[in-house]
């Protein structure tokens, strides 16, 4: 198996595409790491469903204030101008189209942009939670994920087999091996690791990878 990006490196790569001043919601788990890697000179405004706008990086270990947490119940810090609000107001922001980007994790992504990220079947969690609102309320939905499951099966597929979070909602996918856009119902490869051949990448992807123009090298710093 070729080398792959770590979870921190995937989060770093996704952070590079967030515009200065963008309003961004980060999903629970891996997407939360994106807040740690804002590019110099750019500042996103992070939103969390439980009612904080403009939170920052996690505090140093031992300095947590457990009244300040994100939707994943992880401690956060506050940036100047941060605001608190009711849970219902938070979802009004989401449903009203006020978020520029939602960055979420995934169990599966289909080539038409369908996303499955909340349940692995009958024994999974009982409800989809806020993800269903996010994928249809945010102006852009990106996914960050390992390219394959723990047992080596593709997570990028022709069709999702798990319960859907949203239909046709994903526009870009950042994985441990590549950056892929969803365009016109197909996966379009934008970047890949230099050490990985196109054939090897395709073998780990459950749907065809289209090529439009050149393929850039996927590069991330050691983190």
N, C-alpha and C positions, 0 to 999 in steps of 0.2 A: 504494500500500500504506500502511495506517495505521501510526502509530508503534507500536513494540512494546517490551516490557521487555528489557533486556540480560540476559545470563546471571547477572550479579551480582544484579540485581534479582529475578530468578526465585528464586535461592537465598535471598535475604533474605525473600521472601514465604513460602517454605516453612518457614524457620526460625521464623517467628512462631507457627506452630501446634504447635511442639514443647513439651510440658509440662515444667515444672520437674522435674528429677530423672529424666527419661526416659532409658532406655538405647537408643541409636540407632546404627545402622550406615549409613554413607554410601557409596554406590557410587562406582566409579572415574569420574573426569571431572567433569562439572558438579556432581553431588551433593556432591563434596568441598568446594565453596565454602560449603555451609550452615554449616560449623563456624565461619566468620568472622562470622556475623551473629546470634549469640544475643541475644535481647532482654534489656535491663537487668533485673536481679532474677531472671532464670531461668538455669539452668545444666543443659544436657544432659550425659550421660555417653556419650562416643563410643567405639564399639567398632570394631576393624578385624580382618579375618580372619587377618592374619599375627601377631596376638597382643599387642595393646595395648588396655587399657581406660582411658578418661579422658584421651585426648590432646586437645590444644588447637589453636590457630591455627598456620598455617605460620610458621616463624621468619623474621626479616628476611633478605633476600638477603645471602649471604656468611657467615651465622652458622649454617648448617645442620649438624646432626650426622647423618651418613648412616647411623649405626646406628639412628636413630630415624625410621622411615618407615612410611607406611600401606600398604594393599594395592595402591595405585596407584603405589608407589615414590616418593612425594613426601614430603619432609621434614616432620615435625610437631614440635610441642613437647609437653611433658608438664604436666598439672595436678597439684596436690597430691593424693596418694593414688592416682596412676596405678599400674597393675599390668601386668606382662609374664607371658605364659603360652605354652604350647606351641600350635602350630597346631591340633592335634587337640582340645585343650581349648577353643579358640576356636570350633570348629565344634560342639562339644558344647553351648556356650552358645546358638548359633544354633538347632540342631536341638531343643534342649530347651525352646524357647519363652521364653527369657529376655530377648529383645529386644522393646522396646515398638514401635519403628518401624524400618523400612528405607526409605531414600530412594534411589531408583535412577533412572538415565537410561533412555531408551527409543528404539527405532527405530519401534515401533508399539505402540499400545494399542487393544484392542477394547472395544466398548461393554459387553461382559459382564465386563470386567476382565482378560481375557487380556493377557499382556505378552510382547513380543518385543524383547529388548535385547542379544542376544549375537552374532548372526550375520546377515549380509546375504545369505547363500547359500553355494554351494559353495566360493567363494574366501574365505570369512570365517575367523574364528579356529576352531581345531579342536575346542574344547570349551566348555561353558557356564560352567565354573568354579564359584565359590561363589554365584552369583546364584540358582541353582535352590534351594539350601538357604535362602537369605535370604527368598525370596518366600513360602515355605511355613513358615518357622520364626518370622518376626517376627509380632507381633500385628496390626500395621498396615503396609501397603505403600503408599507414595506415590511418584509419578513426577514428576520435573522435566525439562522438555524444551522446545525450541522447538515452536511449534504446527504448523509445517510443515517439510518437508525443505528442503534447500538449493535444490532446483529447484521449490519451491512446492507440493509434493504433501502432502495431509493425512497426519499421523501418527496421528490419532485416527480409527479406522475401525470399520465394522460387524464385520469379522473380520480378524484378522492374516493376512498372507500369508507372513511370514517364520517361521523356526523359533521355537517358543515357549520362553520361559523358565519360565513358570508359567501355570496355568489359573485364571481367575476370582480373581486374587490382588490386583489393584490396587483401592484404595478412593478415592484422590484424586489428581488430576493438576494440577500447577502448570505453566502454559505461559507463553509470551511474550505471550499475548493474554487468557488467562482462567484461572479456577480452576474445575475441573469435578469433581464426584463421580461415582462409579459406584454406582448404586443400582438394584437390581432388574433388572439386565441392560440398563441404558440410561445415557447420559450426562446428568447433571443439572447445568445451569449455575448456579454460585453467584456468580461475580464475572467482570466483563469490563472492559476498558479503556473509559473514557467516550467516547473518540474513535472507537470502533469500533461500528458498528451491529450489531444482532443478525443482520441479514441477511448482512452482510459476514463476521461470525464463522462463521455457518453455512456459508457458501460455502467456507470454509477448513477445514471439519470434515467428515470422511468418514462421519458417522453423525448421525442427528437429535439435536439438543440439546433436552432437556426442561426446562421451567420449573416450579419448585415454589416459590411465593411470590415475593418480590422478588429482584432481581439487584443485588448490591452493586457498587460501583465498585472495580476493581482498582487499587490505589495502592501505589507503592513509592518510596522516596527516591532522589535522584540518587546514584549510587554509582560 
